[in-house]
């Protein structure tokens, strides 16, 4: 998972050092792997025309037991499958609008 933050520095007239900053955009993107084959999973992420459906959330459980949730998730690429014996896994790329962990969710600093 990658968190992208677009920050712009603001300079006053004739200033060499910035007077402030503006956070223009925060976004999350990453790759997830699901158990199952692509034909079965794609219908959960895309409509009949291949357009991404908005998922309410996805939750990732970490090895140490913590959880991270992503909200308003769009899968951005059709999956590709890999098979190891009888287990088939399919990977997808996604973007998410917000992230939450330990009971708190990102808030809009401009709101």
ABEGO torsion letter per residue (X at the ends): XBBBBBBBBBBBBGBABBABBBBABBBBBBBBBBBEBAAAAAAAABBAAGBBBBBABBBBBBAAGBBBBBBGBBBABBBBBBBBEABBBBBBBBBBABBBBGGBBBBBAAX
